[in-house]
């Protein structure tokens, strides 16, 4: 992890900020220079370097947007699962049950092909349909992670806050949710990294992301080893940098409880 490169005399916040900024800069540089670096490679990579670069950008945007949607949906579903009203709990449970019990590929195809039939006039572009399907999928997994965090907060914390005279909203947002979010952070980070790889399934509805680009090039050139190896290495680069960013966030919140 990049935090190991910073002086030990720095505070946890300083090392976390330095790691976060460094990882973001490396991500921007990697996306900006990817096309130029790949252009030096032999065929069929060199002549298609810009296509690989554009596909990597699309993959990252798809992940960031759908990940944000999934975080909002997951938080809402987790709160619904712990609500006092049975109807709300059942609705959230049904959503999580359906999404976690069906393949992501089927969900993407359903949103793109079947949803316009169920809701006439709702013809989503391929990118928007992929964002919606991926967001719904990761939202269900995030909901269970956040719910586990909410249930892990000791009940005594809530009772102590109420004894101090805090209202219901203040108890939740000032006492319960910050602790639950810290507990839920590792699985949320894991879900986001998995989402980056799962976004490759968007190729099934024509989104020109990294996997789609690689598949088109290897189909046209009949050179799968070089093409798919380039795709795999690019994914590895993206997941490594995203992991560094997420690790910096975990380190900042002292998820391990070391408090160095």
Secondary structure, DSSP 8 states (H G I E B T S, - for coil): -GGGGS-TTS-HHHHHHHHHHHHHHHHHHHHHHHHHHHTTS-TTTGGGHHHHHHHHHHHHHHHHHHHHHHHHHHHHHHHHHT-S-HHHHHHHHHHHHHHHTS-HHHHHHIIIIIHHHHSTT----HHHHHHHHHHHHHHHHHHHHHHHHHHHS-HHHHHHHHHTT--HHHIIIIIIHHHHHHHHHHHHHHHHHHHHHHGGGGGGGT---HHHHHHHHHHHH--HHHHHHHHHHHHHHHHHHHHHHHHHHHHHTTTTS---
